[in-house]
Amino acid sequence: MQLKQLIEQAWENRELLKENNTIEAIRSVMEELDKGRLRVAEPNGDEWQVNEWVKKAVLLYFPIQQMKTIEVGPFEFHDKMELKKNYADLGVRVVPHAVARYGAFLASGVVMMPSYVNIGAYVDSGTMVDTWATVGSCAQVGKNVHLSGGVGLGGVLEPLQAAPVIVEDGAFIGSRSILVEGCRIGKEAVIGAGVTITGSSKIFDVTSSEEKIYKGYVPPRSVVIPGSYTKKFPAGEFQVPCALIIGQRKESTDLKTSLNDVLRDHAVAV
């Protein structure tokens, strides 16, 4: 029986979690996730396909695991999940106190400063996960991405239908930015410090006189900063946060340029 079918059956009938073939299927999915051979979401042309059954397998993994104490030198943890191991063999640089859970994929060339990568996440080659950045459950991060200090990519194990955070190849995510459920950052986009984007956030392109609004999606090579707009409520008019596309990344800009340099190109104070 195929893994997907076993997972779907167990999702509908939790009594099946007591059966060996179901447990083996769940563990097989986790191993495939950990090795990057299976993903919670994957590119399909210009769009992304979410594999909900894989998210189900991750959620089903928790009840079949037992709590145990993990000791690392003077540190002690008490959890159901193993941590990733064999970083040298994987070609991943991990600076103390970075932590990645088993079931998260880290490609060769990834650098983890003191940071956290949760189960089901996928982080591709050449990406920097900078200090105190967090890559939430099932988040998908492309090649040569820079997640600056304190960036938060939200996790989306539940609700099941929630689309994961997607950051495509070459994007630069500025310090303390927050990207959560259902948002997608296009290739080589630059997100300024402190920008918050959700799947329903309004993103205004202010580069022309004609209004253009995206929801939860930043087109490739866009340069984005925080903004606000006026919204009417029964109690009055108030400012609501949004994001502003203020320009496009120049072809002459090196892909590893600093965020400050890109924003100065567009006359934004930094």
C-alpha positions as CSV (number, residue, x, y, z in Angstrom):
1,M,0.0,0.0,0.0
2,Q,1.3,3.5,-0.9
3,L,2.5,5.8,1.9
4,K,-0.1,8.4,1.0
5,Q,-2.9,5.9,1.3
6,L,-1.7,4.6,4.7
7,I,-1.4,8.2,6.0
8,E,-4.8,9.2,4.8
9,Q,-6.4,6.1,6.4
10,A,-4.7,6.8,9.7
11,W,-5.8,10.4,9.6
12,E,-9.4,9.3,9.5
13,N,-9.0,6.4,12.0
14,R,-6.5,7.1,14.8
15,E,-6.9,3.5,16.0
16,L,-4.6,2.6,13.1
17,L,-1.7,4.3,14.9
18,K,-1.4,1.2,16.9
19,E,-0.5,-0.9,13.8
20,N,3.1,-1.5,12.8
21,N,2.5,-0.8,9.1
22,T,1.0,2.6,9.9
23,I,3.8,3.5,12.3
24,E,6.4,2.4,9.7
25,A,4.6,4.5,7.0
26,I,4.7,7.6,9.2
27,R,8.4,7.1,10.1
28,S,9.2,6.6,6.4
29,V,7.6,9.9,5.5
30,M,9.6,11.6,8.2
31,E,12.8,10.1,6.9
32,E,12.0,11.3,3.4
33,L,11.3,14.8,4.7
34,D,14.5,14.8,6.6
35,K,16.5,13.9,3.5
36,G,14.7,16.3,1.3
37,R,13.2,13.6,-1.0
38,L,9.7,14.6,0.0
39,R,8.4,18.1,0.7
40,V,5.3,19.6,2.3
41,A,5.1,22.0,-0.7
42,E,7.0,21.9,-4.0
43,P,7.2,24.2,-7.1
44,N,4.9,23.3,-10.0
45,G,5.8,25.6,-12.8
46,D,5.1,29.1,-11.6
47,E,2.9,27.9,-8.8
48,W,3.4,25.8,-5.7
49,Q,1.6,22.6,-4.8
50,V,0.9,21.8,-1.2
51,N,1.0,18.2,-0.2
52,E,-1.5,18.1,2.6
53,W,-1.0,14.3,3.2
54,V,2.6,15.0,4.1
55,K,1.5,17.6,6.7
56,K,-0.9,14.9,8.1
57,A,2.1,12.5,8.4
58,V,4.0,15.1,10.4
59,L,1.1,15.6,12.8
60,L,0.6,11.9,13.2
61,Y,4.3,11.5,14.1
62,F,3.8,13.3,17.4
63,P,1.4,10.8,19.0
64,I,3.6,7.8,18.0
65,Q,6.6,9.3,19.7
66,Q,7.5,9.0,23.4
67,M,8.8,11.8,25.5
68,K,12.4,11.4,26.5
69,T,15.2,13.4,28.1
70,I,18.0,14.5,25.8
71,E,21.3,15.6,27.3
72,V,23.8,17.8,25.4
73,G,26.7,18.6,27.6
74,P,25.3,20.7,30.5
75,F,22.0,21.2,28.6
76,E,18.9,19.1,29.1
77,F,15.8,18.9,27.0
78,H,12.6,16.9,27.3
79,D,10.8,16.3,24.1
80,K,9.4,13.7,21.6
81,M,11.6,14.8,18.7
82,E,15.1,13.9,17.8
83,L,17.5,16.7,16.6
84,K,19.3,16.6,13.3
85,K,22.7,15.0,13.3
86,N,25.8,14.5,11.1
87,Y,26.1,18.1,10.0
88,A,29.6,17.5,8.7
89,D,28.4,14.8,6.3
90,L,25.5,17.0,5.2
91,G,27.9,19.9,4.4
92,V,25.9,22.2,6.8
93,R,27.6,24.8,9.0
94,V,25.9,25.0,12.4
95,V,27.0,27.6,14.9
96,P,26.2,27.1,18.6
97,H,23.4,27.3,19.7
98,A,21.6,26.6,16.4
99,V,19.0,23.9,16.5
100,A,17.2,21.9,13.7
101,R,14.7,19.2,14.4
102,Y,14.7,15.8,12.7
103,G,12.3,16.0,9.8
104,A,13.6,19.3,8.6
105,F,15.8,19.3,5.5
106,L,19.0,21.4,5.3
107,A,20.8,21.3,2.0
108,S,24.6,21.3,1.6
109,G,26.0,24.8,2.0
110,V,23.3,26.0,4.4
111,V,24.7,28.1,7.3
112,M,22.8,28.3,10.6
113,M,23.9,31.0,13.0
114,P,22.2,30.6,16.5
115,S,18.8,29.9,15.1
116,Y,16.0,27.4,14.9
117,V,14.6,25.2,12.0
118,N,11.4,23.3,12.8
119,I,10.1,20.0,11.6
120,G,8.9,19.8,8.0
121,A,10.8,22.8,6.9
122,Y,12.9,22.8,3.7
123,V,16.0,25.0,3.5
124,D,17.9,24.9,0.2
125,S,21.6,25.3,-0.6
126,G,23.6,28.4,0.1
127,T,21.0,29.9,2.4
128,M,22.0,31.8,5.6
129,V,19.7,31.5,8.6
130,D,21.1,34.4,10.6
131,T,21.1,34.9,14.4
132,W,17.8,34.2,16.2
133,A,16.0,33.7,12.9
134,T,13.3,31.0,13.1
135,V,12.1,28.8,10.2
136,G,8.7,27.5,11.3
137,S,7.2,24.1,10.6
138,C,6.8,23.3,6.9
139,A,8.3,26.7,5.7
140,Q,10.0,26.4,2.3
141,V,13.1,28.4,1.7
142,G,15.0,28.4,-1.6
143,K,18.6,28.6,-2.7
144,N,20.9,31.5,-1.7
145,V,18.3,33.2,0.6
146,H,19.4,35.4,3.4
147,L,17.2,35.3,6.5
148,S,18.6,38.2,8.5
149,G,18.8,38.4,12.3
150,G,15.5,37.9,14.1
151,V,13.5,37.0,11.0
152,G,10.4,34.8,11.8
153,L,9.0,32.5,9.2
154,G,5.7,31.1,10.7
155,G,4.8,27.4,11.0
156,V,1.7,25.9,9.5
157,L,1.1,22.4,10.8
158,E,-2.4,23.5,11.8
159,P,-4.9,24.3,10.4
160,L,-4.2,21.5,7.9
161,Q,-5.3,23.6,4.9
162,A,-3.0,26.5,5.7
163,A,-0.4,27.1,3.0
164,P,3.2,27.2,4.2
165,V,5.5,30.2,4.0
166,I,7.4,30.2,0.8
167,V,10.6,32.2,0.2
168,E,12.0,31.7,-3.3
169,D,15.6,31.6,-4.5
170,G,17.8,34.6,-3.9
171,A,15.5,36.6,-1.7
172,F,16.8,38.8,1.1
173,I,14.6,39.1,4.2
174,G,15.5,42.0,6.4
175,S,16.0,42.0,10.1
176,R,13.0,41.3,12.4
177,S,10.7,40.8,9.4
178,I,7.8,38.4,10.0
179,L,6.4,36.2,7.3
180,V,3.5,34.0,8.2
181,E,0.9,31.5,6.9
182,G,0.3,31.6,3.2
183,C,2.6,34.3,2.1
184,R,5.0,33.9,-0.8
185,I,8.1,35.9,-1.5
186,G,9.2,35.8,-5.2
187,K,12.7,35.2,-6.4
188,E,15.4,37.7,-5.5
189,A,12.9,40.0,-3.8
190,V,14.3,42.3,-1.0
191,I,12.1,42.6,2.1
192,G,13.1,45.6,4.3
193,A,13.6,45.4,8.0
194,G,10.4,45.1,10.1
195,V,8.0,44.1,7.3
196,T,5.1,41.9,8.3
197,I,3.4,39.8,5.6
198,T,0.6,37.3,6.0
199,G,-1.4,35.4,3.4
200,S,-4.0,38.2,3.5
201,S,-1.7,41.2,3.8
202,K,-2.2,44.0,1.3
203,I,1.0,44.8,-0.6
204,F,0.8,48.0,-2.6
205,D,2.9,48.7,-5.6
206,V,3.6,52.4,-5.4
207,T,6.0,52.7,-8.3
208,S,3.4,54.0,-10.7
209,S,0.3,56.3,-10.6
210,E,-2.0,53.3,-11.1
211,E,-3.0,51.4,-8.0
212,K,-1.8,47.8,-8.0
213,I,-2.4,45.6,-5.0
214,Y,-1.1,42.1,-4.2
215,K,-2.3,39.9,-1.3
216,G,0.3,37.9,0.5
217,Y,2.5,37.7,-2.6
218,V,5.6,39.7,-3.4
219,P,6.6,39.5,-7.1
220,P,10.2,38.6,-8.0
221,R,12.9,41.2,-7.5
222,S,10.6,43.6,-5.7
223,V,12.0,45.9,-3.0
224,V,9.6,46.1,-0.1
225,I,9.3,48.3,3.0
226,P,6.8,48.6,5.8
227,G,3.8,50.9,5.3
228,S,0.2,51.7,6.4
229,Y,-3.1,52.7,4.9
230,T,-6.3,54.2,6.3
231,K,-9.2,51.9,7.0
232,K,-12.7,52.8,8.3
233,F,-14.1,51.0,11.3
234,P,-17.3,51.6,13.3
235,A,-15.2,53.4,15.8
236,G,-13.5,55.6,13.3
237,E,-10.6,55.7,10.8
238,F,-7.3,54.0,11.8
239,Q,-4.0,53.1,10.2
240,V,-3.6,49.5,9.3
241,P,-0.2,48.0,8.5
242,C,0.7,47.0,4.9
243,A,3.8,46.6,2.8
244,L,4.9,48.8,0.0
245,I,6.7,47.8,-3.2
246,I,9.0,50.8,-3.9
247,G,11.0,49.5,-6.8
248,Q,12.8,46.7,-8.4
249,R,16.2,45.2,-7.7
250,K,18.7,46.4,-10.3
251,E,20.4,43.9,-12.6
252,S,23.7,45.5,-11.6
253,T,23.0,44.7,-7.9
254,D,25.0,41.7,-6.7
255,L,22.8,39.0,-5.3
256,K,24.7,39.1,-2.0
257,T,24.4,42.9,-1.6
258,S,23.4,44.2,1.8
259,L,19.9,45.3,2.5
260,N,21.1,48.8,3.2
261,D,22.7,49.2,-0.2
262,V,19.5,48.1,-2.0
263,L,17.3,50.5,0.0
264,R,19.7,53.4,-0.5
265,D,19.3,52.8,-4.3
266,H,15.6,53.7,-3.8
267,A,16.3,56.7,-1.6
268,V,14.9,55.1,1.6
269,A,16.4,56.2,4.8
270,V,18.2,53.4,6.7
